[in-house]
Amino acid sequence: MAKKILLSIIVAFIFSLNSKAQVDKNSALYKTILSKDSLLFNIGFNTCDIKQFEILLSENLKFYHDKDGFSDKAKFLSDLKNGLCKSPETRQVKRTLVKESTQIFPLYKNGILYGAVHNGEHLFSEKRETQSGIAKFSNLWKLEDDVWKLAVSFSFDHQPYENKRIEKPIFDNDTEIEKWLKNNNVPTLGLGIIENGKLKQIKVFGEITKGISAPYNTIFNVASLTKPVTAIVALKLVSLGKWKLDEPIYKYWTDPDIANDPRNKKLTTRLILSHQTGFSNWRWMNEDKKLGFEFEPGTKYQYSGEGMEYLRKALEKKFKKSLQELADEIIFKPLNMADTKYIWDKNVDVSRLAVGYDKEGNAYETVKNKTPNAADDLLTTIADYGNFLVNVMNAEGLSKEVFNEMNSPQTASRKGKHFGLGFEIYDLGNQEYALSHGGSDYGVQTIVFILPKTKQGLLIFTNSDTGGNLYEPLLKHYLGDKGQKIFDIETK
């Protein structure tokens, strides 16, 4: 009885923590604890990878379960091995975090972080049922020799899922979204919702690999969403007075294919960022496989990855640094974008990488660039790219003049839209507008929108050729009337 009373008191205390003490969902601590939870349950529990538990559980673990009593580490591992994981090939139960239930509270001693409390709910799924059960949990994570370990865990309020279920619209119901993804052959969906000039929500749905839920910090190849990042590198250099928007590029770089064409001297950063170079998208698309002008630079719009690569080579020549190094200095490190890279290296966490798939569910080969591509194949997360967009929306690191140029129509593009510098511009009426860019490649369909005046934004990342099928309903749900206007522009 005394133990039950103590358990009730501790649980009540943990759940009564003032919500104002919760860490921000974009903070490093929040991401770290979510990552540990994902390793423990998405990989450890759901695939019976006992090694994950051995690594992540404290030697002094105390586990309290409202049905099965108390366990220390040895008993917990023994029960797991001889129970649910005795025959992992036939086990049916899977445990999934209800992401919106998550609360994380930091713990300090003498001003030094030593632990964190993670409150939330887990769904228990079985093959024969969509959801079989739901339970609350409170986990105490502690830093032991600078390594995060699960020290205390309470698992309680277990009950059938139907007792808790309240029917909600699809976009407020994670289970329904998971079904929707399967119906559209989209393995993984990442969403970022920007409100009041801040990244307010990050949601990741689906599976990272068969049977393993995609983690909160899933890494996506975002294809042409690379271009806005390259554009902002250049525009921040302009704002710093280290680069000029209208200076001819030939002073730093001339491609051998067009060295004898005098039109190369008309190329500027402004024309490149607004896609007015006169180049095709990629030279390999040309009959002779060489770079060439299809029209006079600055006379009309034509989308071109070659233009962005031209800018990269000029920047690298001028500053004697790779685009990766420049972006690290100017954007990635200042914004703590640790998972964002132009290049593939040993630090890419492949366990979090969303591999691309075709419409039949066949995986594409992963692109592993050793040299930065200014136009394609950036690796990033919803959190990283969302914070990047917030930084752009709030004109951080951009002079007023440069920010205005970025938002100003430079050339007509298509469907009544215009291209600014690095982003396409949607005129929403009433002096409101949206900046947008998309990414489309084998196994990649991504798109982002930011509305600088209303401080709203939306990121949609998918890893499937069919991912574009999700755009319309997501756009209308999260951006409301403005989303409808964007859709109307695209379909008129």
NUZAZA-486777 format. One record per residue (C-alpha): residue number from 1; residue in three letters; y, z, x. Coordinates in nm, 2 decimals, always signed. Layout:
> nr|rest|py|pz|px
> NUM|ALA|Y|Z|X
...
//
This chain:
> nr|rest|py|pz|px
> 1|MET|+0.00|+0.00|+0.00
> 2|ALA|+0.24|+0.09|+0.28
> 3|LYS|+0.18|-0.25|+0.45
> 4|LYS|+0.25|-0.43|+0.12
> 5|ILE|+0.58|-0.23|+0.07
> 6|LEU|+0.68|-0.31|+0.43
> 7|LEU|+0.60|-0.68|+0.38
> 8|SER|+0.81|-0.69|+0.06
> 9|ILE|+1.10|-0.52|+0.23
> 10|ILE|+1.09|-0.76|+0.53
> 11|VAL|+1.06|-1.07|+0.32
> 12|ALA|+1.34|-0.95|+0.09
> 13|PHE|+1.56|-0.89|+0.39
> 14|ILE|+1.50|-1.23|+0.54
> 15|PHE|+1.57|-1.41|+0.21
> 16|SER|+1.88|-1.20|+0.15
> 17|LEU|+2.05|-1.32|+0.47
> 18|ASN|+2.40|-1.45|+0.39
> 19|SER|+2.39|-1.83|+0.35
> 20|LYS|+2.71|-1.85|+0.55
> 21|ALA|+2.51|-1.74|+0.86
> 22|GLN|+2.29|-2.05|+0.84
> 23|VAL|+2.32|-2.30|+1.12
> 24|ASP|+2.47|-2.64|+1.06
> 25|LYS|+2.21|-2.91|+0.99
> 26|ASN|+2.35|-3.12|+1.28
> 27|SER|+2.33|-2.83|+1.53
> 28|ALA|+2.09|-2.84|+1.82
> 29|LEU|+1.92|-2.52|+1.70
> 30|TYR|+1.85|-2.67|+1.36
> 31|LYS|+1.70|-2.98|+1.51
> 32|THR|+1.50|-2.78|+1.76
> 33|ILE|+1.34|-2.55|+1.49
> 34|LEU|+1.27|-2.85|+1.26
> 35|SER|+1.11|-3.02|+1.56
> 36|LYS|+0.89|-2.72|+1.63
> 37|ASP|+0.79|-2.70|+1.26
> 38|SER|+0.70|-3.06|+1.26
> 39|LEU|+0.48|-3.02|+1.57
> 40|LEU|+0.31|-2.71|+1.42
> 41|PHE|+0.23|-2.85|+1.08
> 42|ASN|+0.26|-3.23|+1.08
> 43|ILE|+0.06|-3.26|+1.39
> 44|GLY|-0.11|-2.92|+1.44
> 45|PHE|-0.21|-2.83|+1.08
> 46|ASN|-0.24|-3.18|+0.93
> 47|THR|-0.45|-3.33|+1.20
> 48|CYS|-0.63|-3.01|+1.32
> 49|ASP|-0.48|-3.04|+1.66
> 50|ILE|-0.55|-2.68|+1.76
> 51|LYS|-0.38|-2.73|+2.10
> 52|GLN|-0.04|-2.74|+1.92
> 53|PHE|-0.11|-2.40|+1.78
> 54|GLU|-0.22|-2.26|+2.11
> 55|ILE|+0.10|-2.39|+2.27
> 56|LEU|+0.35|-2.29|+2.00
> 57|LEU|+0.21|-1.95|+1.89
> 58|SER|+0.32|-1.64|+2.06
> 59|GLU|+0.05|-1.43|+2.22
> 60|ASN|+0.18|-1.15|+2.01
> 61|LEU|+0.17|-1.35|+1.68
> 62|LYS|+0.17|-1.15|+1.36
> 63|PHE|+0.08|-1.37|+1.06
> 64|TYR|+0.09|-1.23|+0.70
> 65|HIS|-0.06|-1.42|+0.41
> 66|ASP|-0.04|-1.30|+0.05
> 67|LYS|-0.40|-1.41|-0.02
> 68|ASP|-0.58|-1.37|+0.31
> 69|GLY|-0.42|-1.07|+0.47
> 70|PHE|-0.30|-1.01|+0.83
> 71|SER|-0.40|-1.21|+1.14
> 72|ASP|-0.31|-1.19|+1.51
> 73|LYS|-0.33|-1.51|+1.72
> 74|ALA|-0.70|-1.48|+1.80
> 75|LYS|-0.80|-1.43|+1.43
> 76|PHE|-0.56|-1.70|+1.31
> 77|LEU|-0.70|-1.96|+1.55
> 78|SER|-1.06|-1.86|+1.48
> 79|ASP|-1.00|-1.88|+1.10
> 80|LEU|-0.85|-2.23|+1.15
> 81|LYS|-1.13|-2.36|+1.37
> 82|ASN|-1.40|-2.22|+1.15
> 83|GLY|-1.23|-2.29|+0.82
> 84|LEU|-1.00|-2.58|+0.73
> 85|CYS|-1.07|-2.75|+1.07
> 86|LYS|-1.44|-2.70|+1.09
> 87|SER|-1.49|-3.06|+0.98
> 88|PRO|-1.15|-3.23|+1.03
> 89|GLU|-1.28|-3.57|+0.93
> 90|THR|-1.36|-3.45|+0.58
> 91|ARG|-1.08|-3.19|+0.53
> 92|GLN|-0.84|-3.27|+0.24
> 93|VAL|-0.55|-3.03|+0.26
> 94|LYS|-0.22|-3.14|+0.41
> 95|ARG|+0.09|-2.92|+0.45
> 96|THR|+0.44|-3.08|+0.41
> 97|LEU|+0.78|-2.92|+0.45
> 98|VAL|+1.01|-2.93|+0.16
> 99|LYS|+1.31|-3.04|+0.37
> 100|GLU|+1.58|-2.94|+0.12
> 101|SER|+1.45|-2.58|+0.11
> 102|THR|+1.51|-2.53|+0.48
> 103|GLN|+1.73|-2.24|+0.59
> 104|ILE|+1.77|-2.15|+0.96
> 105|PHE|+1.95|-1.84|+1.08
> 106|PRO|+2.02|-1.77|+1.45
> 107|LEU|+1.94|-1.43|+1.60
> 108|TYR|+2.15|-1.29|+1.88
> 109|LYS|+2.15|-0.98|+2.11
> 110|ASN|+2.46|-0.91|+2.31
> 111|GLY|+2.59|-1.25|+2.23
> 112|ILE|+2.28|-1.43|+2.36
> 113|LEU|+2.05|-1.63|+2.14
> 114|TYR|+1.70|-1.49|+2.14
> 115|GLY|+1.54|-1.62|+1.82
> 116|ALA|+1.58|-1.79|+1.48
> 117|VAL|+1.45|-1.73|+1.13
> 118|HIS|+1.33|-2.03|+0.94
> 119|ASN|+1.29|-2.00|+0.56
> 120|GLY|+1.15|-2.27|+0.33
> 121|GLU|+0.87|-2.40|+0.12
> 122|HIS|+0.56|-2.60|+0.20
> 123|LEU|+0.37|-2.83|-0.04
> 124|PHE|-0.01|-2.84|-0.01
> 125|SER|-0.15|-3.19|-0.08
> 126|GLU|-0.50|-3.29|-0.15
> 127|LYS|-0.66|-3.64|-0.16
> 128|ARG|-0.75|-3.61|-0.52
> 129|GLU|-0.41|-3.48|-0.63
> 130|THR|-0.05|-3.57|-0.55
> 131|GLN|+0.04|-3.20|-0.49
> 132|SER|-0.20|-2.91|-0.53
> 133|GLY|+0.01|-2.62|-0.44
> 134|ILE|+0.34|-2.48|-0.32
> 135|ALA|+0.43|-2.17|-0.12
> 136|LYS|+0.73|-2.00|+0.05
> 137|PHE|+0.74|-1.91|+0.41
> 138|SER|+0.95|-1.72|+0.66
> 139|ASN|+0.90|-1.78|+1.03
> 140|LEU|+1.05|-1.59|+1.32
> 141|TRP|+1.08|-1.81|+1.62
> 142|LYS|+1.15|-1.64|+1.95
> 143|LEU|+1.25|-1.76|+2.30
> 144|GLU|+0.98|-1.63|+2.53
> 145|ASP|+1.06|-1.72|+2.89
> 146|ASP|+1.30|-1.99|+2.75
> 147|VAL|+1.02|-2.14|+2.55
> 148|TRP|+1.03|-2.13|+2.16
> 149|LYS|+0.72|-1.95|+2.02
> 150|LEU|+0.63|-1.86|+1.67
> 151|ALA|+0.62|-1.48|+1.68
> 152|VAL|+0.60|-1.37|+1.31
> 153|SER|+0.51|-1.57|+1.00
> 154|PHE|+0.50|-1.48|+0.63
> 155|SER|+0.32|-1.72|+0.39
> 156|PHE|+0.36|-1.61|+0.03
> 157|ASP|+0.42|-1.69|-0.34
> 158|HIS|+0.13|-1.94|-0.34
> 159|GLN|+0.08|-2.11|-0.67
> 160|PRO|-0.02|-2.44|-0.83
> 161|TYR|+0.25|-2.70|-0.78
> 162|GLU|+0.27|-2.79|-1.15
> 163|ASN|+0.39|-2.43|-1.22
> 164|LYS|+0.70|-2.50|-1.01
> 165|ARG|+0.75|-2.87|-1.08
> 166|ILE|+1.06|-2.98|-1.25
> 167|GLU|+1.10|-3.34|-1.32
> 168|LYS|+1.40|-3.48|-1.13
> 169|PRO|+1.54|-3.83|-1.07
> 170|ILE|+1.36|-4.02|-0.80
> 171|PHE|+1.64|-3.96|-0.54
> 172|ASP|+1.62|-3.58|-0.60
> 173|ASN|+1.25|-3.57|-0.57
> 174|ASP|+1.09|-3.62|-0.23
> 175|THR|+0.74|-3.68|-0.38
> 176|GLU|+0.87|-3.97|-0.59
> 177|ILE|+1.05|-4.12|-0.29
> 178|GLU|+0.72|-4.11|-0.09
> 179|LYS|+0.55|-4.30|-0.38
> 180|TRP|+0.84|-4.55|-0.39
> 181|LEU|+0.80|-4.62|-0.02
> 182|LYS|+0.43|-4.69|-0.06
> 183|ASN|+0.50|-4.92|-0.34
> 184|ASN|+0.74|-5.12|-0.12
> 185|ASN|+0.52|-5.11|+0.19
> 186|VAL|+0.78|-4.91|+0.39
> 187|PRO|+0.61|-4.66|+0.62
> 188|THR|+0.93|-4.47|+0.72
> 189|LEU|+1.27|-4.43|+0.56
> 190|GLY|+1.56|-4.24|+0.73
> 191|LEU|+1.88|-4.16|+0.53
> 192|GLY|+2.21|-4.01|+0.64
> 193|ILE|+2.47|-3.91|+0.39
> 194|ILE|+2.83|-3.86|+0.50
> 195|GLU|+3.07|-3.67|+0.29
> 196|ASN|+3.42|-3.54|+0.36
> 197|GLY|+3.41|-3.69|+0.71
> 198|LYS|+3.10|-3.50|+0.81
> 199|LEU|+2.73|-3.58|+0.83
> 200|LYS|+2.61|-3.36|+0.54
> 201|GLN|+2.25|-3.46|+0.48
> 202|ILE|+1.97|-3.61|+0.69
> 203|LYS|+1.65|-3.71|+0.51
> 204|VAL|+1.34|-3.87|+0.66
> 205|PHE|+1.05|-3.98|+0.44
> 206|GLY|+0.71|-4.14|+0.49
> 207|GLU|+0.47|-4.12|+0.79
> 208|ILE|+0.53|-4.17|+1.16
> 209|THR|+0.16|-4.26|+1.20
> 210|LYS|-0.12|-4.27|+0.95
> 211|GLY|-0.16|-3.92|+0.80
> 212|ILE|+0.13|-3.76|+0.99
> 213|SER|+0.47|-3.71|+0.82
> 214|ALA|+0.77|-3.86|+0.99
> 215|PRO|+0.98|-3.58|+1.15
> 216|TYR|+1.34|-3.50|+1.09
> 217|ASN|+1.44|-3.65|+1.42
> 218|THR|+1.23|-3.97|+1.40
> 219|ILE|+1.35|-4.24|+1.65
> 220|PHE|+1.42|-4.58|+1.51
> 221|ASN|+1.48|-4.92|+1.67
> 222|VAL|+1.80|-5.02|+1.47
> 223|ALA|+1.82|-5.39|+1.59
> 224|SER|+2.18|-5.52|+1.54
> 225|LEU|+2.32|-5.17|+1.47
> 226|THR|+2.34|-5.18|+1.85
> 227|LYS|+2.65|-5.40|+1.82
> 228|PRO|+2.89|-5.14|+1.67
> 229|VAL|+2.80|-4.90|+1.95
> 230|THR|+2.88|-5.16|+2.22
> 231|ALA|+3.20|-5.25|+2.03
> 232|ILE|+3.31|-4.88|+2.03
> 233|VAL|+3.24|-4.85|+2.40
> 234|ALA|+3.48|-5.14|+2.46
> 235|LEU|+3.74|-5.01|+2.21
> 236|LYS|+3.74|-4.66|+2.36
> 237|LEU|+3.80|-4.82|+2.70
> 238|VAL|+4.09|-5.01|+2.55
> 239|SER|+4.23|-4.69|+2.40
> 240|LEU|+4.20|-4.53|+2.75
> 241|GLY|+4.40|-4.82|+2.90
> 242|LYS|+4.11|-4.93|+3.11
> 243|TRP|+4.03|-5.25|+2.93
> 244|LYS|+4.24|-5.50|+2.74
> 245|LEU|+4.16|-5.64|+2.39
> 246|ASP|+4.32|-5.98|+2.46
> 247|GLU|+4.26|-6.03|+2.83
> 248|PRO|+4.05|-6.34|+2.91
> 249|ILE|+3.70|-6.23|+2.99
> 250|TYR|+3.66|-6.50|+3.26
> 251|LYS|+3.85|-6.27|+3.50
> 252|TYR|+3.53|-6.06|+3.52
> 253|TRP|+3.25|-6.28|+3.41
> 254|THR|+3.17|-6.65|+3.34
> 255|ASP|+2.83|-6.76|+3.23
> 256|PRO|+2.70|-7.04|+3.45
> 257|ASP|+2.61|-7.25|+3.15
> 258|ILE|+2.97|-7.28|+3.05
> 259|ALA|+3.14|-7.25|+3.39
> 260|ASN|+3.26|-7.61|+3.37
> 261|ASP|+3.38|-7.59|+3.01
> 262|PRO|+3.75|-7.49|+3.00
> 263|ARG|+3.70|-7.32|+2.67
> 264|ASN|+3.54|-7.03|+2.85
> 265|LYS|+3.89|-6.92|+2.95
> 266|LYS|+3.98|-6.85|+2.59
> 267|LEU|+3.72|-6.58|+2.54
> 268|THR|+3.85|-6.23|+2.48
> 269|THR|+3.71|-5.90|+2.36
> 270|ARG|+3.89|-5.95|+2.03
> 271|LEU|+3.72|-6.28|+1.97
> 272|ILE|+3.38|-6.14|+2.07
> 273|LEU|+3.40|-5.83|+1.85
> 274|SER|+3.50|-6.04|+1.55
> 275|HIS|+3.24|-6.31|+1.62
> 276|GLN|+3.48|-6.60|+1.69
> 277|THR|+3.33|-6.71|+2.03
> 278|GLY|+3.19|-7.04|+1.92
> 279|PHE|+2.85|-6.94|+2.04
> 280|SER|+2.52|-6.96|+1.84
> 281|ASN|+2.35|-6.63|+1.78
> 282|TRP|+2.11|-6.68|+2.08
> 283|ARG|+2.10|-6.96|+2.33
> 284|TRP|+1.72|-6.99|+2.29
> 285|MET|+1.79|-7.12|+1.94
> 286|ASN|+1.97|-7.42|+2.09
> 287|GLU|+1.78|-7.74|+2.16
> 288|ASP|+1.84|-7.72|+2.54
> 289|LYS|+1.80|-7.34|+2.55
> 290|LYS|+2.14|-7.31|+2.72
> 291|LEU|+2.46|-7.14|+2.61
> 292|GLY|+2.73|-7.36|+2.48
> 293|PHE|+3.03|-7.38|+2.25
> 294|GLU|+2.98|-7.51|+1.89
> 295|PHE|+3.35|-7.49|+1.81
> 296|GLU|+3.68|-7.39|+1.96
> 297|PRO|+3.69|-7.01|+2.02
> 298|GLY|+3.91|-6.83|+1.77
> 299|THR|+3.90|-7.09|+1.50
> 300|LYS|+3.63|-6.95|+1.28
> 301|TYR|+3.35|-6.70|+1.23
> 302|GLN|+2.99|-6.74|+1.36
> 303|TYR|+2.77|-6.43|+1.42
> 304|SER|+2.66|-6.42|+1.78
> 305|GLY|+2.45|-6.18|+1.98
> 306|GLU|+2.53|-6.39|+2.29
> 307|GLY|+2.90|-6.29|+2.25
> 308|MET|+2.81|-5.92|+2.28
> 309|GLU|+2.59|-5.99|+2.58
> 310|TYR|+2.88|-6.18|+2.74
> 311|LEU|+3.10|-5.87|+2.69
> 312|ARG|+2.84|-5.65|+2.84
> 313|LYS|+2.82|-5.85|+3.16
> 314|ALA|+3.20|-5.85|+3.19
> 315|LEU|+3.22|-5.47|+3.14
> 316|GLU|+2.94|-5.41|+3.39
> 317|LYS|+3.11|-5.63|+3.65
> 318|LYS|+3.45|-5.46|+3.60
> 319|PHE|+3.33|-5.10|+3.60
> 320|LYS|+3.02|-5.15|+3.83
> 321|LYS|+2.81|-4.95|+3.59
> 322|SER|+2.54|-5.06|+3.34
> 323|LEU|+2.62|-5.05|+2.97
> 324|GLN|+2.38|-4.76|+2.94
> 325|GLU|+2.59|-4.56|+3.19
> 326|LEU|+2.92|-4.65|+3.02
> 327|ALA|+2.78|-4.55|+2.68
> 328|ASP|+2.64|-4.23|+2.82
> 329|GLU|+2.99|-4.14|+2.96
> 330|ILE|+3.20|-4.25|+2.67
> 331|ILE|+2.98|-4.19|+2.36
> 332|PHE|+2.63|-4.05|+2.40
> 333|LYS|+2.69|-3.74|+2.61
> 334|PRO|+3.02|-3.64|+2.44
> 335|LEU|+2.85|-3.66|+2.10
> 336|ASN|+2.52|-3.51|+2.22
> 337|MET|+2.33|-3.83|+2.12
> 338|ALA|+2.03|-3.73|+2.34
> 339|ASP|+1.79|-3.96|+2.15
> 340|THR|+2.00|-4.28|+2.17
> 341|LYS|+1.93|-4.53|+2.44
> 342|TYR|+1.97|-4.90|+2.51
> 343|ILE|+1.68|-4.89|+2.75
> 344|TRP|+1.32|-4.77|+2.74
> 345|ASP|+1.24|-4.50|+2.99
> 346|LYS|+1.01|-4.21|+3.04
> 347|ASN|+1.22|-3.98|+2.83
> 348|VAL|+1.16|-4.17|+2.51
> 349|ASP|+0.94|-3.94|+2.29
> 350|VAL|+0.68|-4.19|+2.16
> 351|SER|+0.54|-3.92|+1.92
> 352|ARG|+0.87|-3.95|+1.72
> 353|LEU|+0.90|-4.33|+1.74
> 354|ALA|+0.89|-4.53|+1.41
> 355|VAL|+0.68|-4.84|+1.51
> 356|GLY|+0.78|-5.16|+1.32
> 357|TYR|+0.55|-5.32|+1.06
> 358|ASP|+0.53|-5.65|+0.88
> 359|LYS|+0.50|-5.68|+0.50
> 360|GLU|+0.12|-5.66|+0.52
> 361|GLY|+0.13|-5.33|+0.71
> 362|ASN|+0.05|-5.47|+1.05
> 363|ALA|+0.23|-5.31|+1.35
> 364|TYR|+0.45|-5.52|+1.57
> 365|GLU|+0.45|-5.47|+1.95
> 366|THR|+0.72|-5.22|+2.05
> 367|VAL|+1.02|-5.36|+2.24
> 368|LYS|+1.07|-5.18|+2.57
> 369|ASN|+1.39|-5.31|+2.73
> 370|LYS|+1.45|-5.23|+3.09
> 371|THR|+1.80|-5.38|+3.08
> 372|PRO|+2.05|-5.29|+2.81
> 373|ASN|+2.09|-5.55|+2.54
> 374|ALA|+2.44|-5.51|+2.40
> 375|ALA|+2.34|-5.67|+2.06
> 376|ASP|+1.99|-5.55|+1.98
> 377|ASP|+1.71|-5.29|+2.01
> 378|LEU|+1.91|-4.96|+2.04
> 379|LEU|+1.68|-4.66|+1.99
> 380|THR|+1.84|-4.38|+1.79
> 381|THR|+1.80|-4.12|+1.52
> 382|ILE|+1.98|-4.07|+1.18
> 383|ALA|+2.15|-3.76|+1.33
> 384|ASP|+2.27|-3.94|+1.64
> 385|TYR|+2.39|-4.25|+1.47
> 386|GLY|+2.54|-4.06|+1.18
> 387|ASN|+2.75|-3.85|+1.41
> 388|PHE|+2.85|-4.16|+1.59
> 389|LEU|+2.98|-4.31|+1.26
> 390|VAL|+3.16|-3.99|+1.18
> 391|ASN|+3.33|-4.01|+1.52
> 392|VAL|+3.44|-4.37|+1.45
> 393|MET|+3.55|-4.29|+1.09
> 394|ASN|+3.77|-4.00|+1.22
> 395|ALA|+3.92|-4.23|+1.49
> 396|GLU|+3.81|-3.98|+1.77
> 397|GLY|+3.87|-4.14|+2.11
> 398|LEU|+4.05|-4.44|+1.95
> 399|SER|+4.42|-4.49|+1.97
> 400|LYS|+4.60|-4.54|+1.64
> 401|GLU|+4.67|-4.90|+1.73
> 402|VAL|+4.31|-4.98|+1.82
> 403|PHE|+4.18|-4.80|+1.51
> 404|ASN|+4.41|-5.01|+1.29
> 405|GLU|+4.29|-5.33|+1.47
> 406|MET|+3.93|-5.23|+1.41
> 407|ASN|+3.99|-5.19|+1.04
> 408|SER|+4.20|-5.51|+1.00
> 409|PRO|+4.05|-5.84|+0.90
> 410|GLN|+4.03|-6.06|+1.21
> 411|THR|+3.85|-6.36|+1.05
> 412|ALA|+3.69|-6.45|+0.71
> 413|SER|+3.31|-6.41|+0.74
> 414|ARG|+3.11|-6.47|+0.42
> 415|LYS|+3.10|-6.39|+0.05
> 416|GLY|+3.47|-6.31|+0.05
> 417|LYS|+3.43|-6.05|+0.33
> 418|HIS|+3.60|-6.03|+0.67
> 419|PHE|+3.51|-5.92|+1.01
> 420|GLY|+3.72|-5.66|+1.19
> 421|LEU|+3.63|-5.54|+1.54
> 422|GLY|+3.27|-5.45|+1.55
> 423|PHE|+3.23|-5.40|+1.17
> 424|GLU|+3.23|-5.62|+0.86
> 425|ILE|+3.49|-5.53|+0.60
> 426|TYR|+3.43|-5.50|+0.23
> 427|ASP|+3.74|-5.50|+0.01
> 428|LEU|+3.66|-5.26|-0.27
> 429|GLY|+4.00|-5.29|-0.45
> 430|ASN|+4.27|-5.03|-0.50
> 431|GLN|+4.33|-5.04|-0.13
> 432|GLU|+3.99|-4.90|-0.06
> 433|TYR|+3.75|-5.06|+0.18
> 434|ALA|+3.41|-5.02|+0.35
> 435|LEU|+3.31|-5.09|+0.71
> 436|SER|+2.95|-5.21|+0.74
> 437|HIS|+2.69|-5.35|+0.98
> 438|GLY|+2.32|-5.42|+0.94
> 439|GLY|+2.02|-5.47|+1.16
> 440|SER|+1.73|-5.70|+1.10
> 441|ASP|+1.44|-5.78|+1.33
> 442|TYR|+1.07|-5.78|+1.33
> 443|GLY|+0.97|-5.45|+1.16
> 444|VAL|+1.34|-5.34|+1.14
> 445|GLN|+1.57|-5.34|+0.84
> 446|THR|+1.87|-5.11|+0.88
> 447|ILE|+2.22|-5.09|+0.74
> 448|VAL|+2.52|-4.85|+0.75
> 449|PHE|+2.84|-4.81|+0.55
> 450|ILE|+3.15|-4.60|+0.62
> 451|LEU|+3.45|-4.56|+0.39
> 452|PRO|+3.73|-4.44|+0.61
> 453|LYS|+3.97|-4.35|+0.33
> 454|THR|+3.73|-4.15|+0.12
> 455|LYS|+3.54|-4.02|+0.42
> 456|GLN|+3.21|-4.12|+0.28
> 457|GLY|+2.92|-4.30|+0.45
> 458|LEU|+2.55|-4.39|+0.42
> 459|LEU|+2.29|-4.48|+0.67
> 460|ILE|+1.96|-4.65|+0.58
> 461|PHE|+1.69|-4.70|+0.85
> 462|THR|+1.35|-4.85|+0.78
> 463|ASN|+1.07|-4.97|+1.00
> 464|SER|+0.94|-5.26|+0.79
> 465|ASP|+1.01|-5.62|+0.71
> 466|THR|+1.03|-5.51|+0.34
> 467|GLY|+1.28|-5.23|+0.40
> 468|GLY|+1.57|-5.43|+0.26
> 469|ASN|+1.41|-5.39|-0.08
> 470|LEU|+1.53|-5.03|-0.08
> 471|TYR|+1.90|-5.10|-0.02
> 472|GLU|+2.03|-5.16|-0.37
> 473|PRO|+1.91|-4.84|-0.54
> 474|LEU|+2.00|-4.63|-0.25
> 475|LEU|+2.34|-4.78|-0.22
> 476|LYS|+2.41|-4.72|-0.59
> 477|HIS|+2.28|-4.37|-0.59
> 478|TYR|+2.46|-4.23|-0.29
> 479|LEU|+2.79|-4.43|-0.31
> 480|GLY|+2.81|-4.45|-0.69
> 481|ASP|+3.08|-4.70|-0.81
> 482|LYS|+3.16|-4.80|-0.46
> 483|GLY|+2.80|-4.88|-0.39
> 484|GLN|+2.79|-5.09|-0.71
> 485|LYS|+3.10|-5.28|-0.58
> 486|ILE|+2.94|-5.34|-0.25
> 487|PHE|+2.63|-5.47|-0.42
> 488|ASP|+2.84|-5.69|-0.65
> 489|ILE|+3.01|-5.85|-0.35
> 490|GLU|+2.67|-5.93|-0.19
> 491|THR|+2.53|-6.09|-0.50
> 492|LYS|+2.83|-6.28|-0.63
//
